[in-house]
C-alpha cells in the first residue's frame, strides 16, 4: 500500500497533466502586456479557479517505496538507502556494487 504522500503526489501529477495546456494558455494571456487589462484580468481570474493540484510546483519527486522526499535518485524513483538495499539484493537490472 503506497504512502499517503505518494498518493497525494500521484494525484498532483495527474492534475497537472490534465490541465497543463489550458493553464499555459491562461498564463500566456495573463502575462501578455500587449492585451487589454480587462482581458488579462479575466485570464487571471480563470487561473485562480484551478485547484491546488493543477499547479506544476505541487509535484515533488518522492520515493516509490517509502514516500520520502529527499535524497531521491530520480532515474529509479528510490531514496539513496532504498536504492542501496535493492542494488545489493540484485533487484535493479544493470546495477551492481562497484569494487576497486
MMTF fields as JSON, N, C-alpha, C and O atoms, coordinates in Angstrom:
{
  "mmtfVersion": "1.0.0",
  "mmtfProducer": "UNKNOWN",
  "numBonds": 399,
  "numAtoms": 400,
  "numGroups": 100,
  "numChains": 1,
  "numModels": 1,
  "chainsPerModel": [1],
  "groupsPerChain": [100],
  "chainIdList": ["A"],
  "bondAtomList": [4, 2, 8, 6, 12, 10, 16, 14, 20, 18, 24, 22, 28, 26, 32, 30, 36, 34, 40, 38, 44, 42, 48, 46, 52, 50, 56, 54, 60, 58, 64, 62, 68, 66, 72, 70, 76, 74, 80, 78, 84, 82, 88, 86, 92, 90, 96, 94, 100, 98, 104, 102, 108, 106, 112, 110, 116, 114, 120, 118, 124, 122, 128, 126, 132, 130, 136, 134, 140, 138, 144, 142, 148, 146, 152, 150, 156, 154, 160, 158, 164, 162, 168, 166, 172, 170, 176, 174, 180, 178, 184, 182, 188, 186, 192, 190, 196, 194, 200, 198, 204, 202, 208, 206, 212, 210, 216, 214, 220, 218, 224, 222, 228, 226, 232, 230, 236, 234, 240, 238, 244, 242, 248, 246, 252, 250, 256, 254, 260, 258, 264, 262, 268, 266, 272, 270, 276, 274, 280, 278, 284, 282, 288, 286, 292, 290, 296, 294, 300, 298, 304, 302, 308, 306, 312, 310, 316, 314, 320, 318, 324, 322, 328, 326, 332, 330, 336, 334, 340, 338, 344, 342, 348, 346, 352, 350, 356, 354, 360, 358, 364, 362, 368, 366, 372, 370, 376, 374, 380, 378, 384, 382, 388, 386, 392, 390, 396, 394],
  "bondOrderList": [1, 1, 1, 1, 1, 1, 1, 1, 1, 1, 1, 1, 1, 1, 1, 1, 1, 1, 1, 1, 1, 1, 1, 1, 1, 1, 1, 1, 1, 1, 1, 1, 1, 1, 1, 1, 1, 1, 1, 1, 1, 1, 1, 1, 1, 1, 1, 1, 1, 1, 1, 1, 1, 1, 1, 1, 1, 1, 1, 1, 1, 1, 1, 1, 1, 1, 1, 1, 1, 1, 1, 1, 1, 1, 1, 1, 1, 1, 1, 1, 1, 1, 1, 1, 1, 1, 1, 1, 1, 1, 1, 1, 1, 1, 1, 1, 1, 1, 1],
  "groupList": [{"groupName": "UNK", "atomNameList": ["N", "CA", "C", "O"], "elementList": ["N", "C", "C", "O"], "formalChargeList": [0, 0, 0, 0], "bondAtomList": [1, 0, 2, 1, 3, 2], "bondOrderList": [1, 1, 2], "singleLetterCode": "X", "chemCompType": "L-PEPTIDE LINKING"}],
  "groupTypeList": [0, 0, 0, 0, 0, 0, 0, 0, 0, 0, 0, 0, 0, 0, 0, 0, 0, 0, 0, 0, 0, 0, 0, 0, 0, 0, 0, 0, 0, 0, 0, 0, 0, 0, 0, 0, 0, 0, 0, 0, 0, 0, 0, 0, 0, 0, 0, 0, 0, 0, 0, 0, 0, 0, 0, 0, 0, 0, 0, 0, 0, 0, 0, 0, 0, 0, 0, 0, 0, 0, 0, 0, 0, 0, 0, 0, 0, 0, 0, 0, 0, 0, 0, 0, 0, 0, 0, 0, 0, 0, 0, 0, 0, 0, 0, 0, 0, 0, 0, 0],
  "groupIdList": [1, 2, 3, 4, 5, 6, 7, 8, 9, 10, 11, 12, 13, 14, 15, 16, 17, 18, 19, 20, 21, 22, 23, 24, 25, 26, 27, 28, 29, 30, 31, 32, 33, 34, 35, 36, 37, 38, 39, 40, 41, 42, 43, 44, 45, 46, 47, 48, 49, 50, 51, 52, 53, 54, 55, 56, 57, 58, 59, 60, 61, 62, 63, 64, 65, 66, 67, 68, 69, 70, 71, 72, 73, 74, 75, 76, 77, 78, 79, 80, 81, 82, 83, 84, 85, 86, 87, 88, 89, 90, 91, 92, 93, 94, 95, 96, 97, 98, 99, 100],
  "secStructList": [7, 7, 7, 2, 2, 2, 2, 2, 2, 2, 2, 2, 2, 2, 2, 2, 2, 2, 2, 2, 2, 2, 2, 2, 2, 2, 2, 2, 2, 2, 2, 7, 6, 6, 1, 7, 2, 2, 2, 2, 2, 2, 2, 2, 2, 2, 2, 2, 6, 1, 7, 4, 4, 4, 1, 4, 4, 4, 7, 7, 7, 7, 7, 6, 6, 6, 7, 7, 7, 1, 1, 3, 3, 6, 6, 6, 6, 3, 3, 2, 2, 2, 2, 2, 2, 2, 2, 2, 6, 6, 7, 1, 6, 6, 7, 7, 7, 7, 7, 7],
  "xCoordList": [0.847, 0.0, 0.886, 1.73, 0.705, 1.528, 1.243, 0.152, 2.241, 2.18, 1.182, 0.949, 0.595, -0.36, 0.304, -0.326, 1.574, 2.287, 2.48, 2.389, 2.744, 2.913, 1.593, 1.575, 0.5, -0.817, -1.136, -1.685, -0.797, -1.027, -0.187, -0.652, 1.055, 1.92, 1.397, 1.457, 0.888, 0.306, -0.909, -1.099, -1.725, -2.902, -2.478, -3.097, -1.428, -0.936, -0.4, -0.633, 0.317, 0.852, -0.269, -0.176, -1.331, -2.463, -3.163, -3.55, -3.326, -3.97, -3.184, -3.761, -1.871, -1.02, -1.09, -1.206, -1.023, -1.079, -2.42, -2.473, -3.501, -4.832, -5.088, -5.833, -4.486, -4.796, -3.632, -3.7, -2.577, -1.374, -1.602, -1.169, -2.268, -2.444, -3.316, -2.995, -4.409, -5.32, -4.651, -4.797, -3.919, -3.207, -2.18, -2.062, -1.443, -0.424, -1.057, -0.5, -2.22, -2.905, -3.337, -3.13, -3.933, -4.351, -3.145, -3.209, -2.054, -0.844, -0.293, 0.146, -0.317, 0.172, -0.671, -0.135, -1.972, -2.859, -2.669, -2.624, -2.558, -2.44, -1.132, -1.085, -0.075, 1.232, 1.535, 2.57, 0.653, 0.878, 0.545, -0.618, 1.564, 1.389, 0.684, 0.211, 0.61, 0.001, -1.523, -2.199, -2.074, -3.525, -4.126, -3.427, -5.428, -6.075, -6.08, -6.055, -6.113, -6.056, -7.252, -7.112, -8.42, -9.616, -9.494, -9.885, -8.959, -8.775, -7.766, -7.969, -6.675, -5.661, -6.219, -5.888, -7.057, -7.666, -8.592, -8.604, -9.362, -10.256, -9.454, -9.85, -8.34, -7.49, -6.92, -6.812, -6.558, -6.035, -7.117, -6.831, -8.342, -9.455, -9.674, -9.951, -9.553, -9.698, -8.572, -8.802, -7.358, -6.244, -6.504, -6.138, -7.134, -7.405, -8.467, -8.554, -9.273, -10.308, -9.768, -10.453, -8.556, -7.98, -7.692, -7.436, -7.737, -7.498, -6.035, -5.167, -5.783, -4.44, -3.517, -2.35, -4.042, -3.193, -3.085, -2.781, -3.331, -3.108, -1.851, -1.447, -1.228, -0.003, 1.205, 1.319, 2.099, 3.279, 4.2, 4.962, 4.147, 5.041, 4.625, 5.398, 3.409, 2.985, 3.546, 3.475, 4.104, 4.672, 6.073, 6.902, 6.332, 7.636, 8.068, 7.262, 9.343, 9.855, 9.884, 10.463, 9.256, 9.22, 9.616, 9.466, 10.125, 10.49, 9.221, 8.244, 9.232, 8.038, 7.866, 6.787, 8.914, 8.836, 8.386, 7.459, 9.054, 8.837, 8.075, 7.5, 8.052, 7.388, 8.285, 7.835, 9.537, 10.466, 10.738, 10.846, 10.846, 11.006, 12.42, 12.669, 13.361, 14.735, 15.646, 15.399, 16.693, 17.67, 17.13, 17.512, 16.241, 15.627, 16.475, 16.794, 16.833, 17.521, 16.422, 15.739, 16.258, 15.082, 15.005, 13.908, 16.139, 16.119, 15.433, 14.811, 15.551, 14.962, 13.749, 12.983, 13.555, 12.431, 12.588, 11.595, 13.828, 14.102, 15.032, 15.82, 14.928, 15.889, 17.223, 17.322, 18.235, 19.584, 19.63, 20.227, 19.011, 19.059, 18.309, 18.808, 17.108, 16.327, 17.045, 17.017, 17.691, 18.462, 19.592, 19.841, 20.262, 21.375, 20.894, 21.514, 19.774, 19.24, 18.863, 19.18, 18.196, 17.764, 18.945, 18.943, 19.953, 21.125, 21.894, 22.367, 22.021, 22.726, 21.961, 22.561, 20.632, 19.804, 19.648, 18.944, 20.308, 20.264, 18.844, 18.478, 18.058, 16.687, 16.606, 15.561, 17.694, 17.723, 18.546, 19.733, 17.941, 18.699, 19.783, 19.546, 20.957, 22.065, 22.809, 23.701, 22.47, 23.127, 23.811, 23.191, 25.09, 25.791, 26.805, 27.21, 27.207, 28.112, 29.498, 30.044, 30.043, 31.363, 32.432, 32.255, 33.518, 34.661, 35.93, 36.055, 36.861, 38.128, 39.246, 40.402],
  "yCoordList": [-1.192, 0.0, 1.246, 1.4, 2.132, 3.345, 4.291, 4.313, 5.048, 6.064, 7.155, 7.355, 7.858, 8.928, 10.048, 10.662, 10.314, 11.361, 10.969, 11.805, 9.695, 9.215, 9.323, 9.728, 8.966, 9.08, 10.534, 10.819, 11.454, 12.874, 13.363, 14.165, 12.873, 13.261, 12.711, 13.397, 11.494, 10.902, 11.711, 11.966, 12.109, 12.932, 14.272, 14.752, 14.869, 16.142, 15.975, 16.83, 14.879, 14.647, 14.497, 15.027, 13.773, 13.614, 14.952, 15.257, 15.749, 17.055, 18.001, 18.735, 17.987, 18.859, 18.432, 19.278, 17.137, 16.657, 16.955, 17.285, 16.842, 17.05, 18.519, 18.8, 19.461, 20.876, 21.704, 22.933, 21.062, 21.788, 22.75, 23.901, 22.301, 23.135, 24.348, 25.464, 24.132, 25.232, 26.233, 27.442, 25.739, 26.631, 27.488, 28.686, 26.867, 27.628, 28.679, 29.764, 28.37, 29.353, 30.552, 31.699, 30.289, 31.397, 32.184, 33.409, 31.502, 32.198, 33.1, 34.218, 32.61, 33.416, 34.684, 35.776, 34.531, 35.696, 36.646, 37.861, 36.115, 36.968, 37.751, 38.852, 37.203, 37.865, 38.675, 39.338, 38.636, 39.352, 40.828, 41.19, 41.672, 43.101, 43.845, 44.964, 43.246, 43.941, 43.827, 44.579, 42.914, 42.753, 43.762, 44.274, 44.055, 44.98, 44.426, 43.215, 45.34, 44.953, 44.096, 43.187, 44.373, 43.607, 42.142, 41.249, 41.895, 40.517, 39.788, 38.628, 40.473, 39.864, 39.57, 38.548, 40.455, 40.259, 39.041, 38.258, 38.887, 37.724, 36.419, 35.409, 36.451, 35.259, 34.926, 33.757, 35.961, 35.734, 35.158, 34.3, 35.617, 35.056, 33.587, 32.774, 33.249, 31.848, 30.99, 29.846, 31.539, 30.807, 30.54, 29.488, 31.497, 31.346, 30.293, 29.797, 29.943, 28.937, 27.514, 26.582, 27.323, 25.984, 25.5, 26.296, 24.208, 23.619, 23.639, 24.063, 23.172, 23.164, 22.225, 22.541, 21.079, 20.067, 20.203, 19.229, 21.393, 21.637, 22.463, 22.684, 22.922, 23.713, 22.793, 21.82, 23.082, 22.219, 22.216, 21.267, 23.249, 23.304, 22.348, 22.112, 21.791, 20.848, 19.459, 18.612, 19.206, 17.891, 17.818, 18.696, 16.785, 16.593, 15.158, 14.235, 14.97, 13.608, 12.945, 13.475, 11.786, 11.042, 9.6, 9.087, 8.953, 7.551, 6.724, 6.944, 5.776, 4.964, 3.905, 3.329, 3.645, 2.655, 3.293, 2.808, 4.393, 4.962, 6.272, 6.639, 6.989, 8.286, 9.43, 10.574, 9.15, 10.2, 11.148, 10.717, 12.447, 13.451, 13.939, 14.758, 13.454, 13.924, 12.761, 11.617, 13.068, 12.058, 11.049, 9.879, 11.496, 10.59, 10.546, 11.585, 9.353, 9.162, 9.041, 8.02, 10.087, 10.201, 9.126, 8.759, 8.617, 7.595, 6.313, 5.604, 6.026, 4.815, 5.099, 4.182, 6.355, 6.701, 6.2, 5.983, 6.012, 5.488, 6.43, 7.159, 6.405, 7.153, 6.431, 5.289, 7.111, 6.538, 5.203, 4.247, 5.129, 3.906, 2.765, 1.642, 3.047, 2.009, 1.543, 0.361, 2.491, 2.136, 1.181, 0.194, 1.488, 0.644, -0.754, -1.749, -0.826, -2.133, -2.968, -4.156, -2.357, -3.094, -3.469, -4.53, -2.597, -2.909, -4.08, -4.953, -4.106, -5.201, -6.52, -7.594, -6.425, -7.626, -8.018, -8.975, -7.276, -7.524, -7.462, -8.251, -6.523, -6.331, -5.255, -5.091, -4.523, -3.493, -3.99, -4.278, -4.094, -4.604, -3.616, -2.413, -4.149, -3.338, -2.587, -1.799, -2.805, -2.109, -3.145, -4.122, -2.926, -3.822, -3.019, -1.931, -3.561, -2.88, -2.756, -3.732, -1.572, -1.342, -1.743, -1.576, -2.261, -2.564, -2.241, -2.538, -1.632, -1.301, -1.364, -1.116],
  "zCoordList": [0.0, 0.0, 0.0, 0.883, -0.974, -1.036, 0.127, 0.696, 0.444, 1.47, 1.048, -0.144, 2.028, 1.719, 0.929, 0.067, 1.22, 0.484, -0.983, -1.881, -1.201, -2.574, -3.331, -4.493, -2.685, -3.317, -3.651, -4.715, -2.751, -2.988, -4.171, -4.981, -4.264, -5.371, -6.69, -7.711, -6.685, -7.9, -8.345, -9.534, -7.374, -7.683, -8.29, -9.239, -7.741, -8.266, -9.684, -10.539, -9.94, -11.286, -12.309, -13.416, -11.939, -12.857, -13.095, -14.223, -12.039, -12.18, -13.061, -13.863, -12.915, -13.732, -15.194, -16.081, -15.451, -16.835, -17.487, -18.671, -16.728, -17.296, -17.644, -18.583, -16.909, -17.09, -17.615, -17.604, -18.069, -18.451, -19.612, -19.551, -20.658, -21.85, -21.547, -21.953, -20.839, -20.507, -19.569, -19.748, -18.574, -17.65, -18.385, -18.129, -19.296, -20.035, -20.931, -21.103, -21.506, -22.346, -21.507, -21.905, -20.355, -19.475, -18.972, -18.869, -18.66, -18.214, -19.308, -19.038, -20.548, -21.657, -21.809, -21.998, -21.725, -21.866, -20.694, -20.888, -19.48, -18.295, -18.272, -17.723, -18.857, -18.832, -20.082, -20.146, -21.079, -22.327, -22.131, -21.95, -22.169, -21.907, -23.048, -22.851, -24.221, -25.354, -25.332, -26.035, -24.552, -24.47, -23.503, -22.629, -23.653, -22.724, -21.294, -21.074, -20.346, -18.936, -18.534, -17.715, -19.095, -18.736, -19.152, -18.401, -20.333, -20.819, -19.946, -19.585, -19.608, -18.753, -17.368, -16.766, -16.865, -15.552, -15.561, -14.612, -16.633, -16.746, -16.809, -16.225, -17.513, -17.582, -16.208, -15.838, -15.455, -14.103, -13.194, -12.359, -13.346, -12.559, -12.91, -12.028, -14.174, -14.579, -13.999, -13.608, -13.943, -13.335, -11.859, -11.334, -11.198, -9.765, -9.483, -8.36, -10.472, -10.24, -10.307, -9.885, -10.828, -10.872, -9.457, -8.554, -9.283, -7.974, -7.575, -8.338, -6.364, -5.818, -6.582, -6.813, -6.969, -7.583, -9.097, -9.786, -9.617, -11.035, -11.257, -12.399, -10.172, -10.29, -10.417, -9.671, -11.342, -11.511, -10.293, -10.109, -9.459, -8.304, -7.195, -6.267, -7.274, -6.235, -6.463, -5.572, -7.643, -7.948, -7.356, -7.597, -6.593, -5.952, -6.159, -6.04, -6.471, -6.613, -5.245, -4.297, -5.155, -3.904, -4.162, -5.271, -3.117, -3.199, -3.353, -2.637, -4.28, -4.507, -3.423, -3.289, -2.651, -1.573, -0.262, 0.386, 0.125, 1.45, 1.451, 2.475, 0.338, 0.287, 0.701, 0.757, 0.989, 1.41, 0.244, -0.903, 0.549, -0.485, -0.683, -1.568, 0.123, -0.011, -0.375, 0.008, -1.115, -1.489, -2.486, -2.456, -3.373, -4.34, -5.608, -6.186, -6.029, -7.301, -8.349, -8.433, -9.143, -9.999, -11.073, -11.496, -11.519, -12.564, -12.092, -12.884, -10.802, -10.247, -9.369, -9.071, -8.946, -8.091, -6.674, -5.979, -6.233, -4.903, -4.147, -4.749, -2.8, -1.996, -2.029, -2.479, -1.549, -1.568, -0.834, -1.329, 0.334, 1.132, 0.463, 0.406, -0.045, -0.718, -1.984, -2.324, -2.683, -3.865, -3.492, -4.184, -2.402, -1.954, -1.595, -1.972, -0.856, -0.471, -1.688, -1.75, -2.644, -3.832, -4.722, -5.347, -4.779, -5.582, -4.974, -5.702, -3.668, -3.016, -3.131, -3.172, -3.182, -3.333, -4.802, -5.125, -5.684, -7.135, -7.699, -8.57, -7.196, -7.682, -8.762, -9.391, -8.984, -10.012, -11.197, -11.042, -12.37, -13.52, -13.956, -14.065, -14.198, -14.677, -13.601, -13.913, -12.332, -11.237, -10.359, -9.938, -10.085, -9.173, -8.386, -8.795, -7.262, -6.362, -7.003, -7.517, -6.966, -7.532, -6.524, -5.317, -7.018, -6.163, -6.927, -8.115, -6.227, -6.873, -5.867, -6.212]
}
